[in-house]
Amino acid sequence: MALRMKISYVDAISETQWRFRRRWPKRVLEIRGEDAYQKHIKARDGAAFQREYQFHLRNFDAIVEDTLRRNPEVDTRSATQKFIDAQRLAEHYVAGVQGLDPDDSWTRGVVGHSLAARGENPDVVAAVLNPNLEPPKPSLADMRSTYAKDKGLAENRKAMVRIDRTFEGVR
């Protein structure tokens, strides 16, 4: 009776050739534009195979880490959504003030300056200092998301693809 073991990310190309193939995570796939990390494995058995296999695993992890470090996450929210989130966070910070009037401009100034010194997002600091800021004008992305929510299409992938294609033509 023969015993066969499947090793993750290793498949046979032919009788004599094996390859290490591992798909990139979604974010890395978007950045690199490649489908997978693929390398031929030269060693066939024993310790040499394990060394090469471990090398490819480490190399894959290093490439993923390096790619993500060089391309930090991009905030894809629209300007209106960022404004709304900043307003909510600002009100949360101001509501947390105890013993002072949260509507007083001096109190807001103290909270805003302490947030700025702490390195908080400038939009949040601006929302704390001036609670009556005008929201930005709606963008095409805002209109797209509003349309999808109003029509109940936000969860329907096919409908969203159709909407995205329509909005691509409008730009």
C-alpha positions in Angstrom: 0.0 0.0 0.0 1.4 3.4 -1.0 1.1 6.4 1.1 0.8 9.8 -0.6 1.0 13.1 1.1 -0.2 16.5 -0.4 2.2 19.3 0.5 0.6 22.8 0.5 1.5 25.0 -2.5 3.4 22.3 -4.3 2.1 20.6 -7.4 3.5 18.4 -10.1 3.9 20.0 -13.5 5.1 16.8 -15.1 6.7 13.5 -13.9 10.0 15.2 -13.3 9.1 18.8 -12.4 7.4 20.3 -9.3 6.6 23.9 -8.7 5.8 26.0 -5.7 2.7 28.1 -6.4 0.9 30.3 -4.0 -1.8 32.9 -4.8 -1.2 36.5 -3.7 -3.5 38.1 -1.1 -6.1 40.4 -2.7 -4.4 43.7 -1.8 -1.0 42.4 -3.1 -2.7 41.1 -6.2 -4.1 44.6 -6.9 -0.7 46.2 -6.5 1.5 43.6 -8.3 -0.9 42.6 -11.0 0.3 39.0 -10.9 -1.9 36.1 -10.0 0.5 34.1 -8.0 4.1 33.5 -6.8 5.4 30.6 -8.8 8.9 29.0 -8.7 10.2 25.6 -9.9 11.5 23.3 -7.2 14.8 21.7 -8.0 15.2 19.4 -5.1 13.1 16.2 -5.1 13.4 14.7 -1.6 14.7 14.8 1.9 16.3 17.8 3.6 17.2 19.6 0.4 13.5 19.7 -0.6 12.5 20.9 2.9 15.1 23.7 2.7 13.9 24.9 -0.7 10.2 24.6 0.3 10.9 26.7 3.5 12.9 29.2 1.4 9.9 29.7 -0.9 7.5 30.1 2.0 9.8 32.7 3.7 10.4 34.5 0.3 6.6 34.7 -0.3 6.0 36.2 3.1 8.8 38.7 2.7 7.5 39.8 -0.7 4.0 40.3 0.7 5.3 42.2 3.7 7.5 44.4 1.5 4.7 45.1 -1.0 2.3 46.1 1.7 4.9 48.3 3.5 5.7 50.1 0.2 2.0 50.7 -0.6 0.2 51.7 2.5 -3.6 51.3 2.6 -5.4 54.0 0.7 -8.5 55.6 2.2 -11.2 55.0 -0.4 -14.0 56.9 1.4 -15.5 59.9 -0.3 -14.9 63.4 1.0 -18.5 63.5 2.3 -18.1 60.3 4.2 -14.8 61.5 5.7 -16.5 64.7 6.8 -19.4 62.8 8.4 -16.9 60.4 10.2 -14.8 63.4 11.4 -18.0 65.1 12.7 -19.1 62.0 14.6 -15.6 61.5 16.2 -15.4 65.2 17.1 -18.8 65.1 18.8 -17.6 62.0 20.7 -14.5 63.8 21.9 -16.4 66.9 22.9 -19.1 64.8 24.7 -16.4 63.2 26.8 -15.4 66.5 28.4 -16.5 66.5 32.0 -17.0 69.6 34.2 -17.0 72.1 31.3 -19.6 73.3 28.9 -19.1 71.3 25.7 -20.7 74.1 23.6 -18.2 76.7 24.9 -15.7 77.8 22.3 -12.9 77.8 24.9 -13.6 74.2 25.8 -13.6 73.2 22.1 -10.3 75.1 21.7 -8.7 73.2 24.5 -10.0 69.8 23.2 -9.0 70.7 19.6 -5.4 71.8 20.6 -4.9 68.7 22.7 -6.1 66.5 19.9 -3.8 68.3 17.4 -0.8 67.8 19.8 -1.7 64.1 20.1 -1.5 63.8 16.3 -5.2 63.4 15.6 -6.6 63.7 12.0 -6.7 67.4 11.0 -10.3 67.0 9.8 -11.4 65.8 13.3 -9.5 68.7 14.9 -11.2 71.2 12.5 -14.6 69.6 13.4 -13.9 70.0 17.1 -12.9 73.7 16.7 -15.7 74.6 14.3 -18.8 72.4 14.7 -20.7 74.4 12.0 -18.4 73.6 9.1 -20.1 73.3 5.7 -20.0 69.7 4.3 -18.2 69.2 1.0 -20.2 69.1 -2.1 -21.4 65.5 -3.1 -19.1 63.8 -5.5 -19.9 61.2 -8.1 -18.9 58.4 -5.7 -21.4 59.8 -3.1 -24.1 59.8 -5.7 -23.3 56.2 -6.7 -23.4 55.0 -3.1 -26.6 56.9 -2.4 -28.3 55.5 -5.6 -27.3 52.0 -4.6 -28.6 52.4 -1.1 -31.9 54.0 -2.2 -32.5 51.2 -4.7 -31.4 48.5 -2.3 -28.7 47.3 -4.7 -25.7 47.7 -2.3 -25.6 43.9 -1.5 -26.3 42.7 -5.1 -22.9 42.2 -6.7 -24.1 42.0 -10.3 -26.2 45.2 -9.9 -23.2 47.0 -8.4 -21.0 46.0 -11.4 -23.6 47.4 -13.7 -23.8 50.6 -11.8 -20.0 50.9 -11.7 -19.9 50.5 -15.5 -22.5 53.2 -15.9 -20.7 55.6 -13.6 -17.4 54.9 -15.5 -19.0 56.2 -18.6 -20.2 59.4 -16.8 -16.7 60.4 -15.7 
